[in-house]
Amino acid sequence: MVACLRPAMPVGRLALIALALSATVEFFRLVHTPWLDAFGLTLAGQLLLGRIFSLRNLLAYAVGIAVAAALDAVSRRPAR
């Protein structure tokens, strides 16, 4: 989404922002308040926040972001 809003931003910076946003969402699952727990039980809450915290998810995010950043970097190279 950041790349759509700022297409001229360097790929590395986009990747760091994506990683920071995904890590923030993942760590946000460790916060428990009544209103947040109630939101987490809804379909929207499950889709946006997920249900449980997982370090594996952070690894999956990092791998996915690295692959997307590599593809983005290759697609930005000028044709020879």
Sequence and secondary structure as in RCSB ss.txt:
>XXXX:A:sequence
MVACLRPAMPVGRLALIALALSATVEFFRLVHTPWLDAFGLTLAGQLLLGRIFSLRNLLAYAVGIAVAAALDAVS
RRPAR
>XXXX:A:secstr
 HHHH TTS HHHHHHHHHHHHHHHHHHTT   HHHHHHHTSHHHHHHH SS  HHHHHHHHHHHHHHHHHHHHH
HS   
